Amino acid sequence: MNGLSLFQHSLRQVTGNFAAAIRISALLYLAQVAVGTLIDLPLLTDEAAMRSAIEGGTFPWGKLVLIVVVAVVSNLWIAVAWHRFVLRVEMPASLVPAFHGGAILAYFGRMIAIGLVLAVPMMALMALTGPVAVTGGPMARLATVLVVAVPVSTLFFRIGAILPAAALDQPLKLAEAWRRTAGATPALAGLALLFLGASLAIDLPATALPQGSVPQLVWLGLTGWVKAMVGISALTTIYGHYIEGRALR
């Protein structure tokens, strides 16, 4: 077993079930994109504009909270529905998948637990690489991102099986997920490296487009969907293979 096999299997989950992926995620993803247009992009991407709006009391905090809530709920909704489709062949009966409130709430709680677990190693790595990121050139900054992101993502994959378990209403503790992925660290590190590398690669064309332009936003919207679906599929693959003992295709 290696990272490439895990990555390919995760990718095939999306490409091999593309119609289902669109049916499960399209309307929910478009909803969060539509709500996201309520706030001007420069207020989030331009530090000077953001500071000016905050100091002038014109920053739209209410809109920002609405955007965050819609994004979190819709992403959790998609993730739970996709896990249940792949692992339990639960196809939505309509254009919007069923809302499993209990599973979504459990998923959110386990995401917070994972975030707390990963906070310490992430901050430690950022403290070590921070000086290079500040003083180095573009390649040095990219290297520091990978030095932080790959180990943290590997740890995330080691314990991330608790998320599909939540979607399926299955009791799986952090310690058990860690135990069941024992020996899989090299493969999961490879998966993390491939996922991060592919994510950077598909976002690269956006840097050649005018900042904040419609073509750039459309491209980033599409790549955001791809990254989200493949990322959710990676967790599904890990759960299916290491927890349920399924073979990879």
Residue, then its C-alpha position, 0 to 999 in steps of 0.5 A: m500500500n502506498g500514497l499513490s494508490l490511496f490518492q488514485h482510489s480517492l480520485r476515482q471515487v469522484t470521477g467514477n461517480f461524477a453524476a452522483a458527486i454533482r447531484i450530492s454537492a452542486l446545489l449546496y456548493l453553489a449556495q455557499v458560492a452565491v452567499g459568498t458574493l454578499i461581501d466584496l472580495p477586496l475586504l477579505t483579500d486586501e489588508a489595507a481595505m479590510r483595516s480601513a473598513i474595520e476602523g471606519g466601522t463599515f466592515p460587514w460583520g453580519k454578512l461575514v458571519l452568514i457566509v461562514v455559517v452557510a459555508v460550514v453547514s453546506n460543506l458538512w452536509i456535502a461531506v456526510a452525504w458523500h461518505r454515506f453514498v460511497l460507503r453505504v450506497e445512499m443515493p439522494a432521493s432529490l437534488v439535495p441530499a438528506f439532512h442528517g442533523g445528528a451526524i452533521l453535528a457529530y461530524f462538526g464536533r469531531m472536526i473541532a477535536i481533531g483541530l485541537v489535537l493538531a494545533v500543537p504540532m502545527m504551531a510548533l512547526m510554524a514557529l520553526t519555519g517562520p523565520v524562513a517564510v518571512t525572510g526567504g524567497p517564493m521557493a523558500r516560502l513554498a518549502t516552508v508551507l510543505v514542511v508544515a502542511v505535509p506532517v500536519s496533513t499526515l497526522f490528520f489522515r491518521i486520525g481522520a477516520i473518525l469523520p466518516a465514522a460520524a457520518l455513518d453514526q459509528p462510534l470510533k474514537l481518536a485513539e482507535a483510529w490512530r491504532r488502526t492506521a498504525g504502520a500506514t504513516p508512510a502511505l498517508a504521508g504520500l497521500a498528503l504530499l500528492f493531495l497538497g501538490a495537486s491542489l497547488a498545481i490546479d490553483l496555479p493557473a489562477t495566478a495568471l488571471p487578473q486578481g479578483s476577476v470573474p475568470q479567476l473567481v470561476w476557476l478558483g470556485l471549480t478547483g475548490w469543488v474538486k479539492a473538497m470532493v477529493g479531500i472528502s473521498a480521501l477520508t472515505t478511502i482511509y475509513g473504508h480501507y483501514i477501518e472496514g478492511r475494504a480492498l482498493r480498486 
